[in-house]
């Protein structure tokens, strides 16, 4: 068999396979002889139909079966002979039969990228070291106290920062003309009213609880309700930031009418031994709670520090090794990331079908990250090859145990599912890649950066209700 390999774009190769006539005839004769022993044809005893008759009566069926036998064999031979690392499904571009019964077929396959692995040892990496202070422990204690706070009615004063205001709220989106009113010369120009959809026309919520001045509460809500008492009615306008979520509020202005139902002040429990036991009955007192909080914080920041270090190493690896990656593999990774996202939504009780989202666009946003993930997997595979990294059965078992613990599954059921899905090799590759990355980090020069405190969480831009927290 003649084999010709032609390089194509983006990790693709085109194979031209010329299967000789004698191979085709031999396979056809074998299939015809087998079929002759099975078919019933008028005028012939079962099992005594001449092969020549079978070839005439079942020409198309014989050819189809012959191709289904020969093509995979020929492709396997070509891949082995040319030492190709084929990924994904091959695509038959063209198949022709010669007058002498030979076959001329062209097939496109995607292969692992060919690249020169850049130096991966001796990287310079910055490692953040978070120092937990007494004040960080106390802040966490205060958050625990907040969680156990009791709400006491406020009757002798108006609402102030930190109070919880309960109100019945009606919000109306302002049309374009009112948005522009009072904005100088622009107000003199006639404004085109915005098209209002039913869900944007009015927001009506009962018994909404708003903590004045709290993180995530827009200043207009705090200012509009500050000083109010039960029975008061307040009217105020909220201007939502352009990046606000949900998007229907983003960049819009809304007029709110709030009927104050009640004002409560949060009464926090004293940070004493009784409070500590209410948090964890196994603790003897507040000192043990502080020690436990400190230990948990130190554990969390150590994990964060390691994750940040690994991310920094990955960034350098990907930046140092620039090459194209196979499209089929990228598409598969996009599917995985997208399906994980959908699974996360459903696990939180959200029905994705009820969301007004362009899911095609959401899927497309995964492409850049998916390409990076795929590129990293090829890099770490090459590193593992270069370092002769092996994975033991014990390490696979430990990984399965880790996944089972993190997903609330039993080890037995998880292993059974992974075996059924043929995913044990994937687990092995994950462990192998992690060991390769660990080796790279171990060889790196680490520059420590001391940071006081556990770091700040990212600020939110809004909430799902759109107005309960402003």
Secondary structure, DSSP 4 states (H G I P E B T S, - for coil): -EEEEEE-SSSEEEEEEEE-HHHHHHHHHHHHHHHHTT---TTS-TT---HHHHHHHTHHHHHHHHHHHHHHHHHHHHHHHTT--EEEEEEEEEEEE-TTS-EEEEEEEEEPPP-PPPP-SS-EEEEEEEEPPHHHHHHHHHHHHHHTPEEEE--SS---TTPEEEEEEEEEEPPHHHHHTTSGGGGGSPPPPPP--HHHHEEEEEEEEEETT-TT--HHHHHHHTT--TT-EEEEEEE--TT-SSGGGTT-EEEEEEEEEEEEEEEPPPSSHHHHHHH-TT--SHHHHHHHHHHHHHHHHHHHHHHHHHHHHHHHHHHH------HHHHHHHHHHHHHHHHHHHHHTT--GGGS---HHHHHHTTHHHHHHHHHHHHHHHHHHHHTT----HHHHHHHHHHHHHHTT--HHHHHHHHHHTT-HHHHHHHHHHHHHHHHHHHTSEEEEEEEESS-PPPPP---TTSSS--
